[in-house]
Amino acid sequence: MEKFDVAIIGAGAAGLFCAGVAGQLGLRVLLLDHAPKVAEKIRISGGGRCNFTNRELDPRQPHKHFLGDNPNFCRSALSRYTPADFIELLQRHAIPFHEKHKGQLFCDRSAQDLIELLLAECAAGGVQRWQPCAVQAVGYSDADPAERYQLQTDRGPVGCRSLVVATGGLSIPKIGASDFGFRLARQFGLDVVELRPALVPLTFDAAAWAPFAELSGLALPVRIATGEKKTKMEFLEDLLFTHRGLSGPAVLQISSYWRPGQPLRLDLHPESALEPLLLEAKARSRKLLANELALHLPSRLADTWTAQQPQWQRPVSDTPDKAIAQLAQGLQRWELTPTGTEGYAKAEVTAGGVDTRQLSSQTMESKQPGLHFIGEVVDVTGWLGGYNFQWAWSSAHACAQALAADRMASA
């Protein structure tokens, strides 16, 4: 049996970073992953450039950008390893990056730069990486503190003092996502908050969506909301029409808060009220209403929307005020109820996960001694825009620091 101070299952963002930090703090670290390629989610994210953090993250108010049964759980880790800390790491490795908008930071060249950085950090810490290497079973015994956990792997048995689960969620199964981390949590008596796809496109009944399917590929800025009063969430972002429904940043953001059966409320012209603009046009123009509307919205959308009612298919000067008001209200208070989502295949992250009430916010250790959970497998879900990667870095760093302190205390 090979022996290590810590074994980390999952060579994604959180697992790689935790391994590198722990190794450089003097621990003997084994990093395992069943997938043949390292950090595929990093490689494909952000259009291949990886939106690796967000400058606007406020660790003092995590509820602003994170959700879960207890969004404040992530405050400790986020405040001790911030976006500025990760930016400093990139600068040490001379990796160029840029800010796109709303604080979102991307690699200039490729996400591969970030993967190489994480592998270099692991190499500097003497981390052993077994990949591909699946873990078939995990056992626990307190007979020998140095070997509390026994792993049966494709490369033989492993004994370790501490075990870190960084296996991610169920999102994007084609790159190796699995429920291993959740099964392991349940094996040791830990609760798992209900799992669901998040940051995911929403779909609609095919017949009801038919008039809008031809708008596939059309994008425009909108205000989108769901929920009522205390549960209401609202975003001002770009919307994308698809053959089956809606996507784009606006819908990905709202999808994390949407629940089946809830309607969405959309304002397709959030910068100003349409009704006075169209009434002003009525007083001076002989153009078709659709053509006047196309001065304020994409022409494809104007044509599709006005085609719904005969009274909207006439010159604006001949359109009754009531019909103009009805048109404007429909565009700016469009209410529609999705039938579902595109599922884990298209979801960027998984909401829900290992219940934070059973984890230490300081160390990521569970109530099961020596068993830690970090990254997406935990019930912490960030907004679109680099927040989930920052949670990966921060939770991994907190865990690695705790592992090193525990090792010193036991020496």
C-alpha atoms as one frame of an Amber mdcrd trajectory, in Angstrom:
protein
   0.000   0.000   0.000   1.332   3.412  -1.032   1.024   6.019   1.715   0.394
   9.757   1.428  -0.462  12.583   3.781  -3.443  13.445   1.607  -5.208  12.001
  -1.418  -7.256  14.381  -3.574  -9.895  12.899  -5.858 -10.582  15.107  -8.877
  -8.034  16.922 -11.041 -10.167  19.913 -11.952  -9.701  23.515 -10.845 -10.181
  22.919  -7.108  -8.304  19.619  -6.960  -5.278  20.824  -8.907  -4.952  24.029
  -6.914  -5.388  22.295  -3.556  -2.776  19.705  -4.512  -0.243  22.353  -5.538
  -0.688  24.453  -2.399  -0.644  21.437  -0.072   2.427  19.988  -1.761   4.319
  23.259  -1.456   3.407  23.361   2.240   5.310  20.112   2.699   2.629  17.439
   2.419   3.004  14.253   0.411   0.088  14.557  -1.986  -1.579  12.140  -4.396
  -3.977  13.568  -6.996  -6.251  11.101  -8.791  -8.802  11.449 -11.588 -10.686
   8.840 -13.603 -10.718  11.005 -16.742  -7.834  10.718 -19.213  -7.457  14.498
 -19.703  -6.629  16.995 -16.983  -8.908  19.984 -16.227 -11.192  19.666 -19.245
 -13.727  22.064 -17.733 -11.048  24.763 -17.507 -10.015  24.084 -21.104 -13.503
  24.504 -22.586 -14.756  27.337 -20.373 -15.053  30.933 -21.486 -14.842  30.026
 -25.165 -11.469  28.379 -24.522 -10.033  31.344 -22.614 -11.435  30.562 -19.137
 -13.148  33.293 -17.143 -11.015  32.454 -14.110 -12.244  35.036 -11.561 -14.183
  38.272 -11.122 -12.869  41.569  -9.706 -16.351  42.539  -8.464 -16.598  39.675
  -5.992 -17.168  40.997  -2.472 -16.147  38.363   0.112 -18.009  40.294   2.824
 -21.310  39.848   0.984 -21.179  36.445  -0.701 -24.982  36.278  -0.999 -24.670
  38.884  -3.777 -23.012  36.426  -6.145 -23.482  32.957  -4.630 -26.470  30.801
  -3.819 -27.094  27.672  -1.777 -28.873  26.785   1.433 -26.300  28.976   3.235
 -24.522  31.323   0.810 -22.658  32.973   3.702 -20.754  29.706   4.221 -18.222
  30.740   1.573 -17.347  34.078   3.231 -14.393  32.738   5.232 -12.612  31.022
   2.337 -13.303  33.853  -0.127 -11.969  36.491   2.268  -8.757  34.553   2.927
  -7.965  33.872  -0.743  -9.353  36.626  -2.946  -9.457  37.366  -6.686  -6.443
  39.644  -6.117  -4.486  36.693  -4.710  -5.206  34.559  -7.760  -4.387  37.451
 -10.096  -1.023  37.757  -8.350  -0.393  34.052  -9.039  -1.078  34.554 -12.757
   1.261  37.527 -12.808   4.018  35.464 -11.166   3.648  32.968 -14.010   3.615
  35.793 -16.589   0.195  34.780 -17.948  -1.471  37.675 -19.811  -5.155  38.294
 -19.138  -7.831  40.909 -19.734 -11.087  42.151 -18.265 -14.065  41.664 -20.556
 -16.876  43.395 -18.655 -18.496  43.388 -15.224 -15.201  42.375 -13.632 -14.821
  39.172 -15.659 -11.162  38.178 -16.229 -10.070  35.917 -19.101  -6.747  34.521
 -20.303  -5.474  36.476 -23.333  -4.209  33.438 -25.215  -5.812  30.236 -24.042
  -7.165  28.420 -21.001  -4.239  26.039 -21.519  -2.024  28.716 -19.933  -4.031
  28.318 -16.722  -3.843  24.527 -16.841  -0.063  24.714 -17.293   0.134  27.067
 -14.306  -1.750  24.608 -12.087   0.388  21.690 -13.257   3.542  23.737 -12.594
   2.306  24.505  -9.076   1.714  20.772  -8.531   5.178  19.946  -9.848   6.697
  22.526  -7.482   4.962  20.740  -4.620   6.110  17.274  -5.685   2.524  16.132
  -6.227   2.041  12.642  -7.635  -0.745  12.599 -10.237  -2.383   9.346 -11.274
  -4.504   9.896 -14.345  -6.513   8.165 -15.603  -7.035   6.276 -12.363 -10.462
   5.509 -10.946 -11.205   4.987  -7.258 -13.353   1.900  -6.793 -13.871   2.073
  -3.030 -13.000   4.167   0.021 -12.697   2.729   3.512 -12.047   4.314   6.897
 -10.362   3.086  10.056  -9.106   5.025  13.086  -6.642   2.274  14.062  -3.740
   4.200  12.488  -4.201   8.000  12.140  -1.654   8.073   9.304  -3.810   5.701
   7.246  -7.333   6.662   8.234  -8.504   6.312   4.649  -7.861   3.330   2.425
  -8.535   3.751  -1.277  -8.851   0.922  -3.753  -7.726   2.355  -7.082  -6.922
   1.167 -10.603  -3.229   1.418  -9.640  -3.511  -0.425  -6.348  -4.328   0.383
  -2.720  -3.558   3.766  -1.148  -3.477   4.819   2.508  -3.718   8.441   3.640
  -4.362  10.561   6.700  -6.737  12.955   4.918  -9.006  12.689   1.888 -10.145
  15.645  -0.235 -13.096  15.284  -2.587 -12.890  17.703  -5.526 -14.957  15.715
  -8.016 -17.183  18.547  -9.234 -20.845  18.182 -10.122 -22.950  16.454 -12.769
 -22.532  19.141 -15.428 -21.178  18.233 -18.873 -20.992  14.428 -18.518 -19.194
  14.085 -21.869 -15.988  15.389 -20.218 -16.189  12.972 -17.308 -18.627  14.450
 -14.778 -19.981  11.896 -12.330 -21.856  11.587  -9.035 -18.866   9.994  -7.250
 -18.428  12.833  -4.747 -22.076  12.814  -3.756 -22.076   9.039  -3.321 -18.976
   9.282  -1.161 -20.582  11.970   0.992 -23.629   9.790   1.558 -21.392   6.785
   2.315 -20.048   8.713   5.314 -23.469   9.882   6.471 -23.383  13.397   5.022
 -26.476  15.039   3.552 -26.554  16.240  -0.054 -28.750  19.209  -0.942 -30.970
  18.466  -3.953 -28.969  18.613  -7.183 -30.114  20.466 -10.298 -28.586  21.967
 -13.446 -27.606  25.640 -13.090 -26.311  28.279 -15.501 -28.306  26.366 -18.115
 -30.513  27.260 -21.125 -34.280  27.047 -20.591 -36.722  25.255 -22.890 -40.396
  25.697 -23.777 -43.280  23.677 -25.168 -42.530  23.099 -28.866 -45.952  24.215
 -30.128 -45.997  27.345 -27.983 -42.429  28.208 -28.969 -42.957  27.666 -32.720
 -43.490  31.385 -33.539 -40.160  32.247 -31.908 -38.051  29.284 -33.103 -37.206
  31.194 -36.299 -35.473  33.811 -34.139 -32.754  31.284 -33.230 -29.375  33.029
 -33.029 -30.848  36.463 -32.296 -29.372  38.240 -29.268 -30.356  41.446 -27.494
 -29.989  43.062 -24.044 -32.971  42.449 -21.733 -34.094  42.720 -18.138 -35.116
  39.290 -16.859 -36.720  38.365 -13.547 -38.249  35.441 -11.703 -39.706  34.904
  -8.233 -41.841  37.207  -6.124 -41.015  39.797  -3.442 -38.330  38.313  -1.153
 -37.387  35.581  -3.652 -37.334  37.866  -6.693 -34.124  37.903  -8.732 -33.468
  40.206 -11.659 -30.623  40.588 -14.153 -29.791  43.009 -16.956 -27.909  40.886
 -19.479 -27.951  39.666 -23.084 -30.635  37.182 -24.156 -30.184  34.593 -26.923
 -33.058  32.924 -28.760 -32.580  29.223 -29.591 -34.605  26.648 -31.530 -35.914
  25.180 -28.279 -36.053  28.197 -26.012 -33.827  30.860 -24.484 -30.155  31.081
 -23.566 -27.434  33.719 -23.283 -26.061  35.295 -20.092 -29.490  36.599 -18.996
 -31.083  33.161 -19.009 -28.033  31.328 -17.649 -28.025  33.704 -14.677 -31.762
  33.466 -13.972 -31.758  29.669 -14.431 -29.934  29.221 -11.124 -32.891  30.817
  -9.345 -35.759  29.578 -11.530 -37.886  26.695 -10.276 -40.195  24.479 -12.375
 -43.603  26.069 -12.792 -42.357  29.611 -12.161 -42.823  32.202 -14.926 -40.093
  34.447 -16.276 -40.711  38.152 -16.814 -38.834  39.809 -19.661 -38.404  43.411
 -20.727 -37.076  43.281 -24.286 -36.358  47.036 -24.372 -35.016  47.786 -20.870
 -33.421  51.146 -21.645 -36.737  53.046 -22.034 -40.511  52.732 -22.434 -41.608
  51.729 -25.939 -45.165  53.037 -25.842 -44.323  56.789 -25.949 -41.749  56.169
 -28.682 -44.328  54.418 -30.863 -47.039  56.988 -30.126 -44.618  59.740 -31.144
 -43.931  57.846 -34.374 -47.686  57.549 -35.009 -47.944  61.342 -35.150 -45.338
  61.733 -37.887 -44.779  58.451 -39.773 -46.555  56.462 -42.481 -44.246  53.454
 -42.053 -45.522  50.062 -41.023 -45.644  49.577 -37.261 -43.086  46.758 -37.631
 -40.661  49.130 -39.370 -40.990  51.741 -36.620 -40.545  49.043 -33.986 -37.393
  47.878 -35.797 -35.786  51.235 -34.974 -35.750  50.117 -31.329 -35.498  46.313
 -31.529 -33.879  43.847 -33.952 -35.945  43.771 -37.158 -36.414  39.979 -36.996
 -37.930  40.326 -33.558 -40.120  43.256 -34.660 -41.444  41.287 -37.646 -42.091
  38.123 -35.620 -43.820  39.966 -32.802 -46.111  42.126 -34.959 -47.089  39.051
 -37.014 -48.968  37.761 -33.944 -51.857  40.265 -34.307 -53.564  41.614 -37.482
 -53.961  45.034 -35.819 -50.143  45.323 -35.614 -49.687  44.655 -39.356 -50.572
  48.115 -40.597 -48.990  51.574 -40.797 -48.233  53.002 -37.378 -50.433  56.018
 -38.182 -53.434  53.705 -38.617 -52.783  51.643 -35.484 -55.115  52.405 -32.541
 -53.430  53.739 -29.409 -54.802  50.757 -27.492 -53.121  48.335 -29.919 -49.816
  50.203 -29.594 -50.094  50.039 -25.809 -50.828  46.314 -26.000 -47.794  45.759
 -28.242 -45.459  47.749 -25.995 -46.727  46.047 -22.868 -46.268  42.596 -24.413
 -42.656  43.362 -25.304 -41.770  44.954 -21.989 -43.792  42.698 -19.706 -43.477
  39.413 -21.551 -44.337  36.624 -19.151 -43.644  33.026 -20.114 -43.148  29.775
 -18.249 -40.343  27.374 -19.258 -41.172  23.670 -19.382 -37.627  22.706 -18.358
 -33.908  23.128 -18.969 -31.358  21.725 -21.409 -30.136  19.586 -18.479 -26.669
  18.694 -17.272 -25.401  18.244 -20.834 -25.582  22.040 -21.346 -25.378  23.248
 -17.729 -22.180  25.061 -16.774 -22.471  24.049 -13.113 -24.499  21.929 -10.697
 -26.528  23.651  -7.987 -26.926  21.869  -4.676 -24.276  19.506  -3.323 -22.733
  18.464  -0.031 -24.631  20.233   2.746 -22.513  23.092   4.129 -24.035  22.613
   7.595 -21.833  19.515   7.844 -18.629  21.264   6.728 -16.278  23.692   8.439
 -16.181  27.004   6.597 -12.599  27.439   7.832 -11.148  24.103   6.718 -13.710
  22.435   4.379 -13.493  19.387   6.660 -16.713  17.467   7.167 -18.041  16.038
  10.406 -16.332  12.837   9.238 -12.715  13.322  10.513 -10.160  13.999   7.787
 -12.724  14.083   4.952 -12.835  17.399   3.084 -14.999  18.674   0.219 -14.050
  21.596  -2.046 -15.262  23.282  -5.219 -18.451  22.477  -7.099 -19.261  19.303
  -5.140 -20.212  21.607  -2.218 -23.604  23.377  -2.032 -22.111  26.695  -3.168
 -23.038  27.958  -6.638 -21.760  31.205  -8.102 -23.118  33.522 -10.749 -21.910
  33.420 -14.320 -18.722  35.438 -14.719 -15.825  33.720 -12.956 -17.401  33.329
  -9.518 -17.437  29.530  -9.549 -13.752  29.341 -10.437 -12.927  31.746  -7.614
 -14.846  29.487  -5.218 -12.704  26.599  -6.496  -9.464  28.525  -5.787 -10.612
  29.846  -2.398 -12.056  26.597  -1.043  -8.982  24.688  -2.265  -6.607  27.152
  -0.604  -8.502  27.052   2.711  -8.452  23.260   2.635  -4.724  23.034   1.809
  -3.824  25.416   4.616  -5.900  23.360   7.058  -4.298  20.098   5.895  -0.825
  21.532   6.493  -1.782  22.826   9.960  -3.273  19.451  10.859  -0.142  17.637
   9.680   2.087  19.893  11.787  -0.101  19.454  14.834   0.103  15.679  14.548
   3.860  15.555  13.928
